[in-house]
Amino acid sequence: MPATLIRPADTAPAPRRAGAGVAGLHTADPDRHERLEAMRRGELGSVHSWELVTAVDGPGTRMTVFLSGCPLRCLYCHNPDTLQMRAGEPVTADELLTRLHRYVPVLEATQGGLTLSGGEVLMQPAFAARLLRGAKELGVHTALDTSGFLGANATDAMLDDTDLVLLDVKSGDPDTYRRVTGRALQPTLDFGRRIAARDVGPEIWIRFVLVPGLTDDVDNVEQVAEYAASLNKTRPGMVSRVEVLPFHQMGRDKWHALGRRYELEGTEPPTPALVDRVRAQFRAHGLTTY
């Protein structure tokens, strides 16, 4: 059965349970040349898993599709098995849209929709664009869960078909961001500002993972809060919420199974007092925070 996670009104989303892979989906079996051409056209994607969840990846009940491949190497990644695109299964956009069509009644009833996540969804922009367009043709609310690092891959047409961006701002300090992800912060900031400069949509929910000893520095949090508030100054109300996500160890076993070194082995989850302090920092900037 798909996981269903319900949360209180003033808490961050609960850690998800393991997905069911691509169970229930027909996978394709093209040769290498055909696969690359189909992926270039956006007809085929490398999919890690999918699931139907509530109150985790956007409003209402969501069909969430996790794509394989990610350019970041976050120390706390709870899905390290999504990092390599070649590790995913080949699934066509038509297959996923057929599955989505089946769930339209429940998605409409709960004011939910489709969320594309990863890995990093913008590593497969043509595939994501085809899914977003198909979802909008079905009248389904759409969301992109992204770090924003590859925001330049999102065309204006893709953003036109996106109702919500779940923007993972890992840190506000560039040095801390590189320590967390191995990459530069600036592309994420640029992506959010590009969305803010649009006349309409999409809405943004900013997500911030709170890791004691890594991302909890007062100045680091303050820089994320100031950035979020600055987007609202450009287009009032576009950042409709901030989710402070307490670090957890649920991904540790995956790192071990993959034979990868897990640097946060001894890191404890943040205390309630620390979570409250960080949420208060965001609220001090007028941001609705969970």
DOFI-883618 format. One line per 4 residues: their letters; for each residue x, y, z of N, C-alpha, C. Coordinates in nm, 3 decimals, decimal comma, padded with zeros to 5 digits, always signed. Atoms other than C-alpha are relative to their C-alpha. Example, Ala and Ser with C-alpha at 12.3 -4.5 7.8 and 13.67 -1.06 7.14 Angstrom:
as = +00,089/-00,119/+00,000/+01,230/-00,450/+00,780/+00,090/+00,120/+00,000  -00,082/-00,119/-00,006/+01,367/-00,106/+00,714/-00,077/+00,109/+00,073 .
//
This chain:
mpat = +00,085/-00,120/+00,000/+00,000/+00,000/+00,000/+00,088/+00,125/+00,000  -00,077/-00,123/-00,004/+00,127/+00,354/-00,067/+00,000/+00,058/+00,141  -00,009/-00,062/-00,132/+00,243/+00,547/+00,238/-00,094/+00,119/+00,006  +00,082/-00,118/-00,024/+00,000/+00,802/+00,381/+00,045/+00,064/+00,129 .
lirp = -00,057/-00,066/-00,116/+00,155/+01,052/+00,615/-00,080/+00,126/+00,030  +00,078/-00,115/-00,042/-00,063/+01,299/+00,805/+00,080/+00,076/+00,105  -00,078/-00,075/-00,097/+00,096/+01,582/+01,001/-00,083/+00,109/+00,065  +00,066/-00,112/-00,064/-00,019/+01,840/+01,253/+00,025/+00,128/-00,078 .
adta = -00,007/-00,123/+00,078/-00,067/+02,192/+01,126/+00,130/+00,075/+00,018  -00,118/-00,082/-00,026/+00,252/+02,332/+01,282/+00,126/-00,084/+00,012  -00,121/+00,080/+00,001/+00,510/+02,063/+01,214/+00,045/-00,020/-00,143  -00,053/+00,028/+00,133/+00,738/+01,990/+00,923/-00,046/-00,139/-00,044 .
papr = +00,042/+00,130/+00,048/+00,658/+01,693/+00,700/+00,075/-00,112/+00,069  -00,064/+00,117/-00,062/+00,726/+01,357/+00,860/+00,091/-00,067/-00,102  -00,086/+00,073/+00,093/+01,013/+01,154/+00,710/-00,081/-00,106/-00,073  +00,076/+00,097/+00,078/+00,874/+00,943/+00,427/+00,053/-00,141/+00,023 .
raga = -00,043/+00,138/+00,000/+00,882/+00,569/+00,431/+00,056/-00,036/-00,138  -00,058/+00,041/+00,128/+01,056/+00,376/+00,154/-00,108/-00,014/-00,105  +00,095/+00,013/+00,109/+00,881/+00,397/-00,180/-00,005/-00,142/-00,054  +00,020/+00,134/+00,054/+00,769/+00,100/-00,382/+00,072/-00,019/-00,132 .
gvag = -00,070/+00,011/+00,127/+01,013/+00,152/-00,668/-00,095/+00,033/-00,114  +00,087/-00,023/+00,116/+00,842/+00,132/-01,006/-00,108/-00,106/-00,009  +00,105/+00,101/-00,001/+00,596/-00,138/-00,901/-00,130/+00,058/-00,056  +00,126/-00,043/+00,061/+00,278/-00,114/-01,105/+00,018/+00,076/-00,129 .
lhta = -00,027/-00,070/+00,124/+00,448/+00,069/-01,391/+00,065/-00,094/-00,101  -00,067/+00,075/+00,106/+00,546/-00,084/-01,724/+00,130/+00,072/-00,033  -00,128/-00,059/+00,035/+00,914/-00,026/-01,790/+00,032/-00,031/-00,146  -00,038/+00,017/+00,139/+01,058/+00,017/-02,138/+00,132/-00,076/-00,009 .
dpdr = -00,125/+00,074/+00,019/+01,347/-00,183/-02,285/+00,063/+00,035/-00,134  -00,060/-00,039/+00,127/+01,499/+00,018/-02,569/+00,150/-00,028/-00,001  -00,145/+00,009/+00,004/+01,854/-00,025/-02,693/+00,059/+00,136/+00,035  -00,063/-00,121/-00,052/+02,106/+00,238/-02,589/-00,029/+00,122/-00,087 .
herl = +00,024/-00,113/+00,089/+02,063/+00,458/-02,897/-00,144/+00,048/+00,011  +00,142/-00,036/-00,010/+01,683/+00,448/-02,880/-00,030/+00,065/+00,134  +00,023/-00,055/-00,133/+01,691/+00,517/-02,508/+00,046/+00,145/+00,008  -00,052/-00,136/-00,005/+01,909/+00,825/-02,545/-00,085/+00,096/-00,083 .
eamr = +00,083/-00,086/+00,085/+01,696/+00,962/-02,829/-00,135/+00,026/+00,066  +00,129/-00,017/-00,066/+01,373/+00,901/-02,638/+00,012/+00,091/+00,121  -00,021/-00,088/-00,115/+01,517/+01,072/-02,330/+00,021/+00,144/-00,046  -00,022/-00,135/+00,053/+01,632/+01,368/-02,540/-00,133/+00,065/-00,036 .
rgel = +00,132/-00,052/+00,038/+01,275/+01,406/-02,669/-00,093/+00,014/+00,120  +00,085/-00,006/-00,118/+01,134/+01,372/-02,317/-00,105/-00,109/+00,006  +00,098/+00,109/+00,003/+00,940/+01,059/-02,404/+00,030/-00,106/+00,104  -00,046/+00,104/-00,092/+01,141/+00,840/-02,166/+00,083/+00,065/+00,109 .
gsvh = -00,079/-00,051/-00,111/+01,287/+00,904/-01,824/+00,060/-00,113/+00,081  -00,059/+00,095/-00,094/+01,505/+00,732/-01,567/-00,067/+00,024/+00,135  +00,086/-00,018/-00,117/+01,270/+00,678/-01,273/+00,048/-00,091/+00,113  -00,038/+00,077/-00,118/+01,372/+00,569/-00,926/-00,121/-00,067/+00,064 .
swel = +00,117/+00,055/-00,068/+01,025/+00,524/-00,775/-00,116/+00,099/-00,011  +00,116/-00,088/-00,009/+00,678/+00,666/-00,731/-00,081/-00,044/+00,121  +00,087/+00,035/-00,111/+00,428/+00,677/-00,448/-00,115/+00,099/+00,009  +00,115/-00,086/-00,026/+00,097/+00,825/-00,340/+00,004/+00,035/+00,148 .
vtav = -00,015/-00,042/-00,138/+00,131/+01,033/-00,024/-00,086/+00,122/+00,028  +00,078/-00,116/-00,043/-00,056/+01,295/+00,175/+00,085/+00,088/+00,091  -00,063/-00,101/-00,087/+00,088/+01,616/+00,326/+00,151/-00,016/+00,011  -00,146/+00,011/-00,001/+00,449/+01,552/+00,227/+00,062/+00,084/-00,111 .
dgpg = -00,065/-00,062/+00,116/+00,528/+01,687/-00,121/-00,086/+00,108/-00,063  +00,091/-00,102/+00,050/+00,279/+01,971/-00,150/-00,137/-00,021/+00,059  +00,134/+00,010/-00,059/-00,088/+02,023/-00,072/-00,076/-00,125/-00,044  +00,088/+00,112/+00,033/-00,338/+01,737/-00,060/+00,074/-00,130/-00,023 .
trmt = -00,060/+00,128/+00,037/-00,272/+01,385/-00,180/+00,077/+00,019/-00,130  -00,086/-00,021/+00,115/+00,015/+01,374/-00,429/+00,043/-00,133/-00,059  -00,076/+00,104/+00,066/+00,137/+01,130/-00,685/+00,140/+00,057/-00,020  -00,136/-00,050/+00,005/+00,510/+01,184/-00,637/+00,087/-00,096/-00,078 .
vfls = -00,089/+00,079/+00,085/+00,755/+01,062/-00,900/+00,143/+00,044/+00,028  -00,141/-00,028/-00,030/+01,123/+01,039/-00,805/+00,085/-00,038/-00,120  -00,089/+00,025/+00,114/+01,363/+01,073/-01,096/+00,142/-00,026/+00,050  -00,138/+00,033/-00,038/+01,716/+00,936/-01,084/+00,098/+00,101/-00,056 .
gcpl = -00,104/-00,092/+00,042/+02,025/+01,150/-01,107/-00,002/+00,128/+00,081  -00,009/-00,125/-00,076/+02,149/+01,444/-00,898/+00,144/+00,051/-00,006  -00,135/-00,056/+00,004/+02,447/+01,681/-00,933/+00,056/+00,033/+00,138  -00,045/-00,033/-00,135/+02,462/+01,751/-00,558/+00,039/-00,128/+00,074 .
rcly = -00,039/+00,113/-00,085/+02,620/+01,527/-00,297/-00,021/+00,042/+00,146  +00,034/-00,049/-00,133/+02,439/+01,637/+00,018/+00,040/-00,101/+00,106  -00,048/+00,088/-00,105/+02,591/+01,496/+00,334/-00,114/-00,074/+00,067  +00,112/+00,061/-00,071/+02,246/+01,422/+00,477/-00,101/-00,065/-00,095 .
chnp = +00,094/+00,055/+00,098/+02,086/+01,285/+00,159/-00,063/-00,130/+00,052  +00,065/+00,122/-00,049/+01,823/+01,029/+00,264/-00,041/-00,092/-00,114  +00,023/+00,088/+00,114/+01,794/+00,889/-00,090/+00,127/-00,009/-00,085  -00,124/+00,007/+00,079/+02,157/+00,825/-00,197/-00,010/-00,097/-00,117 .
dtlq = +00,020/+00,092/+00,112/+02,025/+00,551/-00,425/-00,061/+00,070/-00,122  +00,052/-00,074/+00,115/+01,883/+00,825/-00,652/+00,109/+00,082/-00,070  -00,102/-00,093/+00,050/+02,217/+00,995/-00,724/+00,044/-00,030/-00,143  -00,046/+00,037/+00,134/+02,308/+00,803/-01,041/-00,118/-00,020/-00,094 .
mrag = +00,111/+00,013/+00,093/+02,077/+00,842/-01,340/-00,010/-00,142/-00,056  +00,000/+00,135/+00,059/+02,182/+00,503/-01,477/-00,061/-00,104/+00,092  +00,056/+00,096/-00,095/+02,048/+00,337/-01,162/-00,153/-00,006/-00,006  +00,145/+00,000/+00,008/+01,688/+00,425/-01,248/-00,054/-00,097/-00,103 .
epvt = +00,066/+00,087/+00,097/+01,436/+00,230/-01,452/-00,058/+00,085/-00,113  +00,056/-00,076/+00,112/+01,328/+00,342/-01,802/-00,152/-00,008/-00,002  +00,147/-00,008/-00,002/+00,964/+00,455/-01,784/-00,042/+00,112/-00,094  +00,045/-00,104/+00,092/+00,776/+00,648/-02,050/-00,088/+00,102/+00,071 .
adel = +00,089/-00,104/-00,052/+00,598/+00,975/-01,984/-00,145/-00,043/-00,014  +00,138/+00,045/+00,021/+00,282/+00,822/-02,129/-00,044/-00,099/+00,107  +00,033/+00,097/-00,104/+00,296/+00,540/-01,875/-00,032/+00,071/+00,131  +00,025/-00,073/-00,124/+00,319/+00,783/-01,584/-00,127/+00,084/-00,008 .
ltrl = +00,121/-00,083/+00,015/+00,046/+01,008/-01,722/-00,125/-00,087/+00,002  +00,113/+00,094/-00,009/-00,181/+00,706/-01,763/-00,029/-00,034/+00,145  +00,017/+00,026/-00,143/-00,122/+00,624/-01,397/-00,058/+00,121/+00,070  +00,050/-00,124/-00,059/-00,182/+00,988/-01,302/-00,149/+00,016/-00,028 .
hryv = +00,141/-00,014/+00,039/-00,513/+00,989/-01,491/-00,089/-00,085/+00,089  +00,077/+00,089/-00,086/-00,630/+00,699/-01,275/-00,031/+00,065/+00,134  +00,015/-00,059/-00,132/-00,586/+00,910/-00,962/-00,063/+00,139/-00,002  +00,055/-00,136/+00,007/-00,743/+01,234/-01,086/-00,115/+00,022/+00,099 .
pvle = +00,109/-00,026/-00,095/-01,063/+01,190/-00,879/+00,047/+00,024/+00,144  -00,047/-00,018/-00,138/-00,875/+01,151/-00,548/+00,085/+00,125/+00,012  -00,082/-00,121/-00,004/-00,632/+01,429/-00,635/-00,090/+00,124/+00,002  +00,093/-00,113/+00,000/-00,921/+01,663/-00,712/-00,072/+00,012/+00,134 .
atqg = +00,076/-00,001/-00,126/-01,108/+01,563/-00,396/+00,083/+00,054/+00,116  -00,088/-00,045/-00,109/-00,805/+01,642/-00,175/+00,076/+00,126/-00,034  -00,074/-00,116/+00,049/-00,682/+01,941/-00,376/+00,149/-00,030/-00,005  -00,139/+00,044/+00,013/-00,363/+01,747/-00,442/+00,048/+00,014/-00,142 .
gltl = -00,052/-00,009/+00,135/-00,170/+01,681/-00,759/+00,122/-00,087/-00,023  -00,122/+00,071/+00,039/+00,154/+01,564/-00,918/+00,121/+00,077/+00,049  -00,128/-00,060/-00,039/+00,497/+01,629/-00,767/+00,113/-00,078/-00,066  -00,120/+00,061/+00,059/+00,821/+01,562/-00,957/+00,116/+00,030/+00,092 .
sgge = -00,107/-00,013/-00,098/+01,112/+01,499/-00,724/+00,119/-00,083/-00,046  -00,117/+00,076/+00,038/+01,440/+01,312/-00,717/+00,074/-00,054/+00,121  -00,090/-00,056/+00,098/+01,733/+01,295/-00,713/-00,028/+00,147/-00,028  +00,025/-00,137/+00,045/+01,716/+01,621/-00,904/-00,077/-00,004/-00,130 .
vlmq = +00,089/+00,011/+00,114/+01,424/+01,648/-01,142/+00,051/+00,077/-00,121  -00,044/-00,082/+00,112/+01,592/+01,916/-01,354/+00,122/-00,056/-00,071  -00,098/+00,073/+00,081/+01,857/+01,668/-01,465/-00,066/-00,063/-00,121  +00,075/+00,055/+00,112/+01,583/+01,538/-01,696/-00,109/+00,099/-00,041 .
pafa = +00,098/-00,107/+00,023/+01,417/+01,862/-01,808/-00,103/-00,030/-00,108  +00,096/+00,028/+00,106/+01,258/+01,737/-02,129/-00,108/-00,097/+00,048  +00,094/+00,096/-00,056/+01,095/+01,445/-01,948/-00,092/+00,069/+00,100  +00,081/-00,074/-00,097/+00,980/+01,671/-01,664/-00,099/+00,090/-00,071 .
arll = +00,088/-00,091/+00,073/+00,837/+01,920/-01,914/-00,119/-00,075/-00,059  +00,110/+00,077/+00,059/+00,633/+01,649/-02,085/-00,100/-00,045/+00,107  +00,088/+00,040/-00,109/+00,495/+01,526/-01,752/-00,082/+00,119/+00,051  +00,071/-00,118/-00,048/+00,405/+01,877/-01,639/-00,109/+00,042/-00,098 .
rgak = +00,100/-00,039/+00,101/+00,229/+01,957/-01,968/-00,117/-00,098/+00,001  +00,106/+00,100/-00,003/+00,038/+01,630/-01,954/-00,089/+00,014/+00,122  +00,078/-00,017/-00,122/-00,067/+01,691/-01,596/-00,093/+00,120/-00,011  +00,085/-00,119/+00,015/-00,195/+02,040/-01,676/-00,115/-00,028/-00,096 .
elgv = +00,109/+00,036/+00,092/-00,396/+01,896/-01,967/-00,107/-00,083/+00,069  +00,096/+00,076/-00,080/-00,559/+01,668/-01,710/-00,063/+00,087/+00,109  +00,051/-00,089/-00,103/-00,632/+01,969/-01,488/+00,057/-00,025/+00,137  -00,061/+00,041/-00,126/-00,392/+01,847/-01,219/+00,101/+00,106/+00,047 .
htal = -00,097/-00,090/-00,063/-00,197/+02,075/-00,980/+00,139/-00,063/-00,009  -00,134/+00,053/+00,021/+00,178/+02,042/-01,039/+00,101/+00,066/+00,093  -00,106/-00,051/-00,087/+00,485/+02,080/-00,819/+00,134/-00,058/-00,043  -00,138/+00,042/+00,021/+00,861/+02,064/-00,874/+00,073/+00,007/+00,132 .
dtsg = -00,084/+00,004/-00,120/+01,077/+01,956/-00,580/+00,144/+00,003/-00,048  -00,131/-00,019/+00,060/+01,422/+02,089/-00,667/+00,094/+00,078/+00,091  -00,101/-00,081/-00,068/+01,745/+02,224/-00,524/+00,018/+00,135/-00,068  -00,019/-00,122/+00,076/+01,737/+02,491/-00,792/+00,138/+00,013/-00,062 .
flga = -00,137/-00,008/+00,054/+02,102/+02,419/-00,878/-00,001/-00,004/-00,152  +00,013/+00,009/+00,146/+01,996/+02,330/-01,233/-00,120/+00,081/-00,049  +00,116/-00,080/+00,036/+01,729/+02,598/-01,247/+00,003/+00,053/-00,142  -00,010/-00,048/+00,138/+01,863/+02,719/-01,582/-00,059/-00,100/-00,099 .
natd = +00,060/+00,102/+00,087/+01,731/+02,390/-01,727/-00,151/+00,011/-00,009  +00,146/-00,015/+00,000/+01,373/+02,491/-01,646/-00,038/+00,112/-00,097  +00,042/-00,100/+00,097/+01,227/+02,667/-01,948/-00,117/+00,081/+00,054  +00,116/-00,078/-00,039/+00,967/+02,939/-01,918/-00,128/-00,080/-00,019 .
amld = +00,119/+00,084/+00,023/+00,715/+02,692/-02,064/-00,020/-00,097/+00,115  +00,010/+00,089/-00,115/+00,794/+02,448/-01,781/-00,055/+00,073/+00,120  +00,048/-00,076/-00,114/+00,740/+02,718/-01,523/-00,145/+00,042/-00,018  +00,142/-00,028/+00,026/+00,411/+02,810/-01,692/-00,088/-00,117/+00,041 .
dtdl = +00,077/+00,121/-00,034/+00,302/+02,450/-01,629/+00,021/-00,045/+00,144  -00,030/+00,035/-00,139/+00,424/+02,450/-01,267/-00,077/+00,094/+00,094  +00,076/-00,079/-00,097/+00,194/+02,565/-00,987/+00,080/+00,030/+00,125  -00,073/-00,011/-00,126/+00,437/+02,515/-00,699/+00,142/-00,050/-00,018 .
vlld = -00,138/+00,046/-00,007/+00,814/+02,494/-00,657/+00,035/-00,021/+00,146  -00,054/+00,031/-00,132/+00,943/+02,321/-00,346/+00,150/+00,021/-00,012  -00,139/-00,039/+00,022/+01,279/+02,498/-00,337/+00,083/-00,033/+00,124  -00,085/+00,044/-00,110/+01,538/+02,327/-00,118/+00,121/+00,092/+00,009 .
vksg = -00,114/-00,090/-00,023/+01,768/+02,602/+00,007/+00,080/-00,060/+00,114  -00,074/+00,080/-00,098/+02,029/+02,395/+00,184/+00,071/+00,083/+00,106  -00,071/-00,090/-00,090/+02,216/+02,686/+00,340/-00,002/+00,139/-00,060  -00,006/-00,136/+00,049/+02,242/+03,063/+00,315/+00,142/+00,050/-00,020 .
dpdt = -00,141/-00,036/+00,011/+02,619/+03,090/+00,353/+00,064/-00,084/-00,111  -00,058/+00,077/+00,112/+02,807/+02,991/+00,033/+00,098/-00,108/+00,042  -00,097/+00,101/-00,044/+03,085/+02,810/+00,220/-00,071/-00,119/+00,065  +00,076/+00,109/-00,061/+02,836/+02,611/+00,426/-00,074/-00,080/-00,106 .
yrrv = +00,071/+00,070/+00,107/+02,638/+02,531/+00,113/+00,094/-00,097/-00,072  -00,095/+00,088/+00,067/+02,948/+02,391/-00,055/+00,039/-00,117/+00,092  -00,030/+00,109/-00,094/+03,028/+02,190/+00,260/-00,113/-00,102/+00,000  +00,116/+00,090/-00,004/+02,674/+02,045/+00,258/-00,016/-00,076/-00,130 .
tgra = +00,040/+00,057/+00,130/+02,636/+01,980/-00,116/+00,114/-00,032/-00,095  -00,109/+00,012/+00,096/+02,976/+01,998/-00,285/-00,014/+00,093/-00,118  +00,027/-00,089/+00,113/+02,836/+02,268/-00,514/-00,016/+00,145/+00,047  +00,014/-00,143/-00,029/+02,785/+02,645/-00,536/-00,145/+00,035/+00,030 .
lqpt = +00,133/-00,047/-00,039/+02,489/+02,826/-00,381/-00,066/+00,087/-00,106  +00,055/-00,106/+00,084/+02,445/+03,098/-00,644/-00,109/-00,046/-00,097  +00,107/+00,040/+00,093/+02,244/+02,897/-00,903/-00,137/-00,016/+00,067  +00,127/+00,013/-00,072/+01,978/+02,822/-00,640/-00,061/+00,137/+00,025 .
ldfg = +00,049/-00,135/-00,024/+01,950/+03,189/-00,546/-00,052/+00,062/-00,129  +00,040/-00,057/+00,129/+01,930/+03,287/-00,912/-00,134/-00,058/-00,047  +00,124/+00,065/+00,044/+01,652/+03,036/-00,980/-00,119/+00,059/+00,075  +00,109/-00,058/-00,077/+01,435/+03,168/-00,697/-00,029/+00,143/-00,045 .
rria = +00,021/-00,138/+00,044/+01,489/+03,526/-00,812/-00,062/+00,006/-00,139  +00,063/+00,005/+00,132/+01,399/+03,433/-01,167/-00,149/-00,026/+00,012  +00,142/+00,028/-00,021/+01,069/+03,289/-01,046/-00,070/+00,124/+00,057  +00,060/-00,119/-00,062/+01,006/+03,599/-00,834/-00,023/+00,111/-00,102 .
ardv = +00,010/-00,106/+00,099/+01,058/+03,822/-01,136/-00,113/-00,023/-00,100  +00,110/+00,029/+00,091/+00,775/+03,652/-01,326/-00,126/+00,075/+00,046  +00,124/-00,071/-00,034/+00,442/+03,832/-01,342/-00,096/-00,089/+00,078  +00,088/+00,094/-00,070/+00,254/+03,520/-01,230/+00,074/-00,132/+00,022 .
gpei = -00,042/+00,134/-00,036/+00,343/+03,191/-01,061/+00,141/-00,037/-00,044  +00,065/+00,085/-00,100/+00,464/+02,955/-00,960/+00,022/+00,051/+00,144  -00,017/-00,021/-00,144/+00,423/+02,973/-00,583/+00,125/-00,074/+00,045  -00,118/+00,068/-00,055/+00,729/+02,876/-00,374/-00,023/-00,038/+00,145 .
wirf = -00,020/+00,040/-00,139/+00,761/+02,673/-00,056/+00,150/-00,022/+00,015  -00,143/+00,022/-00,025/+01,115/+02,698/+00,077/+00,016/-00,107/+00,107  -00,031/+00,108/-00,095/+01,255/+02,392/+00,250/+00,144/+00,017/+00,047  -00,132/-00,015/-00,061/+01,548/+02,406/+00,488/+00,021/-00,115/+00,097 .
vlvp = -00,030/+00,112/-00,088/+01,701/+02,097/+00,648/+00,091/+00,048/+00,112  -00,072/-00,047/-00,118/+01,818/+02,173/+01,000/+00,086/-00,113/+00,056  -00,095/+00,102/-00,046/+02,131/+01,974/+01,087/+00,088/+00,061/+00,108  -00,086/-00,053/-00,106/+02,296/+02,039/+01,425/+00,148/-00,008/-00,037 .
gltd = -00,142/-00,004/+00,029/+02,656/+02,145/+01,381/+00,034/+00,018/-00,146  -00,026/-00,014/+00,143/+02,616/+02,186/+01,006/-00,074/+00,119/-00,060  +00,078/-00,109/+00,061/+02,332/+02,420/+00,905/-00,070/+00,088/+00,105  +00,077/-00,066/-00,106/+02,211/+02,550/+01,243/+00,057/+00,133/+00,045 .
dvdn = -00,060/-00,126/-00,041/+02,442/+02,852/+01,274/-00,100/+00,115/-00,019  +00,098/-00,109/+00,004/+02,236/+03,164/+01,348/+00,014/+00,082/-00,127  -00,020/-00,083/+00,118/+02,392/+03,365/+01,066/-00,037/-00,074/-00,128  +00,036/+00,080/+00,117/+02,347/+03,082/+00,816/-00,152/-00,002/-00,019 .
veqv = +00,146/+00,002/+00,006/+01,977/+03,053/+00,899/-00,053/+00,138/-00,039  +00,045/-00,136/+00,028/+01,940/+03,430/+00,889/+00,012/+00,033/-00,148  -00,018/-00,027/+00,142/+02,075/+03,443/+00,536/-00,107/-00,069/-00,084  +00,109/+00,067/+00,071/+01,819/+03,187/+00,420/-00,130/+00,078/+00,019 .
aeya = +00,122/-00,074/-00,030/+01,541/+03,383/+00,592/-00,004/+00,132/-00,076  -00,005/-00,127/+00,073/+01,655/+03,712/+00,439/-00,024/-00,022/-00,149  +00,021/+00,032/+00,142/+01,665/+03,550/+00,095/-00,148/-00,026/-00,027  +00,143/+00,029/+00,019/+01,311/+03,413/+00,132/-00,083/+00,127/+00,007 .
asln = +00,074/-00,125/-00,014/+01,184/+03,750/+00,250/+00,021/+00,091/-00,121  -00,028/-00,085/+00,116/+01,354/+03,923/-00,044/-00,082/-00,041/-00,121  +00,083/+00,046/+00,111/+01,161/+03,707/-00,289/-00,142/+00,055/+00,013  +00,133/-00,055/-00,023/+00,837/+03,822/-00,129/-00,006/+00,150/-00,024 .
ktrp = -00,003/-00,142/+00,031/+00,946/+04,181/-00,171/-00,011/+00,022/-00,150  +00,007/-00,011/+00,145/+00,985/+04,121/-00,543/-00,139/-00,032/-00,051  +00,139/+00,036/+00,036/+00,651/+03,943/-00,582/-00,071/-00,041/+00,129  +00,062/+00,026/-00,131/+00,444/+03,967/-00,263/-00,079/-00,130/+00,004 .
gmvs = +00,075/+00,122/-00,023/+00,318/+03,635/-00,131/+00,048/-00,121/-00,077  -00,042/+00,115/+00,080/+00,512/+03,413/-00,371/+00,060/-00,110/+00,086  -00,046/+00,100/-00,096/+00,693/+03,239/-00,082/-00,109/-00,013/+00,105  +00,119/+00,012/-00,086/+00,379/+03,117/+00,089/+00,027/-00,078/+00,127 .
rvev = -00,034/+00,070/-00,123/+00,553/+02,899/+00,345/+00,147/-00,040/-00,002  -00,133/+00,056/-00,021/+00,886/+02,783/+00,484/-00,016/-00,124/+00,084  +00,003/+00,124/-00,077/+00,932/+02,427/+00,604/+00,140/-00,027/+00,055  -00,124/+00,037/-00,066/+01,208/+02,366/+00,857/-00,005/-00,150/+00,027 .
lpfh = +00,004/+00,146/-00,007/+01,286/+01,997/+00,826/+00,110/-00,051/+00,092  -00,102/+00,050/-00,093/+01,464/+01,845/+01,127/+00,076/-00,119/-00,059  -00,085/+00,110/+00,045/+01,755/+01,620/+01,031/-00,039/-00,130/+00,070  +00,024/+00,133/-00,058/+01,700/+01,246/+01,084/+00,101/-00,098/-00,061 .
qmgr = -00,097/+00,100/+00,042/+01,905/+00,930/+01,039/-00,062/-00,111/-00,086  +00,069/+00,107/+00,073/+01,657/+00,738/+00,822/+00,073/-00,043/-00,127  -00,073/+00,039/+00,120/+01,895/+00,739/+00,523/+00,130/-00,072/+00,027  -00,132/+00,054/-00,032/+02,196/+00,603/+00,709/+00,020/-00,142/-00,054 .
dkwh = -00,014/+00,138/+00,046/+02,131/+00,237/+00,625/+00,018/-00,009/-00,151  -00,017/+00,000/+00,146/+02,106/+00,322/+00,255/+00,145/+00,030/-00,037  -00,140/-00,031/+00,025/+02,452/+00,479/+00,265/+00,087/-00,123/+00,025  -00,078/+00,120/-00,033/+02,589/+00,168/+00,433/-00,018/-00,107/-00,107 .
algr = +00,029/+00,103/+00,099/+02,418/-00,063/+00,183/+00,071/+00,028/-00,133  -00,066/-00,039/+00,125/+02,574/+00,132/-00,104/+00,152/+00,004/+00,014  -00,143/-00,003/-00,024/+02,918/+00,112/+00,055/+00,058/+00,140/+00,001  -00,044/-00,140/-00,002/+02,937/+00,491/+00,088/+00,030/+00,044/+00,143 .
ryel = -00,035/-00,056/-00,130/+03,098/+00,679/+00,375/-00,105/+00,104/+00,039  +00,105/-00,089/-00,049/+02,832/+00,856/+00,581/+00,060/+00,089/+00,107  -00,073/-00,091/-00,088/+02,983/+01,163/+00,744/-00,079/+00,044/+00,123  +00,083/-00,047/-00,111/+02,689/+01,237/+00,974/-00,041/-00,113/+00,093 .
egte = +00,028/+00,120/-00,080/+02,701/+00,902/+01,153/-00,037/+00,034/+00,145  +00,023/-00,029/-00,141/+02,715/+01,058/+01,499/-00,087/+00,122/+00,025  +00,081/-00,121/-00,016/+02,488/+01,357/+01,437/-00,139/-00,034/+00,052  +00,132/+00,022/-00,057/+02,177/+01,368/+01,652/-00,102/+00,093/-00,065 .
pptp = +00,104/-00,093/+00,048/+01,843/+01,516/+01,540/-00,001/+00,126/+00,086  +00,005/-00,123/-00,078/+01,791/+01,876/+01,649/-00,100/-00,010/+00,114  +00,093/-00,002/-00,113/+01,627/+01,937/+01,985/-00,121/+00,086/-00,034  +00,116/-00,087/+00,023/+01,278/+02,090/+01,997/+00,033/+00,147/+00,019 .
alvd = -00,037/-00,139/-00,025/+01,435/+02,407/+02,137/+00,073/+00,060/-00,121  -00,073/-00,048/+00,117/+01,668/+02,437/+01,837/-00,095/+00,020/-00,118  +00,098/-00,014/+00,107/+01,384/+02,377/+01,591/-00,083/+00,125/+00,020  +00,081/-00,119/-00,030/+01,177/+02,644/+01,765/+00,079/+00,127/-00,028 .
rvra = -00,082/-00,120/+00,023/+01,467/+02,892/+01,749/+00,010/+00,032/-00,149  -00,017/-00,021/+00,143/+01,517/+02,841/+01,377/-00,132/+00,043/-00,065  +00,130/-00,043/+00,055/+01,146/+02,865/+01,298/-00,029/+00,145/+00,038  +00,022/-00,139/-00,044/+01,134/+03,186/+01,501/+00,079/+00,097/-00,085 .
qfra = -00,078/-00,088/+00,086/+01,409/+03,331/+01,285/-00,072/+00,029/-00,131  +00,074/-00,020/+00,124/+01,203/+03,276/+00,972/-00,126/+00,084/+00,025  +00,123/-00,074/-00,030/+00,884/+03,405/+01,135/+00,028/+00,147/+00,025  -00,036/-00,140/-00,026/+01,066/+03,723/+01,238/+00,007/+00,081/-00,129 .
hglt = -00,003/-00,067/+00,131/+01,086/+03,803/+00,865/-00,138/-00,003/-00,066  +00,136/-00,001/+00,053/+00,710/+03,767/+00,824/-00,035/-00,121/-00,083  +00,020/+00,121/+00,081/+00,732/+03,417/+00,673/-00,084/-00,102/+00,075  +00,080/+00,108/-00,058/+00,467/+03,153/+00,741/+00,088/-00,123/+00,006 .
ty = -00,103/+00,103/-00,019/+00,680/+02,875/+00,886/-00,055/-00,119/+00,077  +00,040/+00,126/-00,062/+00,626/+02,512/+00,978/+00,123/-00,079/+00,037 .
//
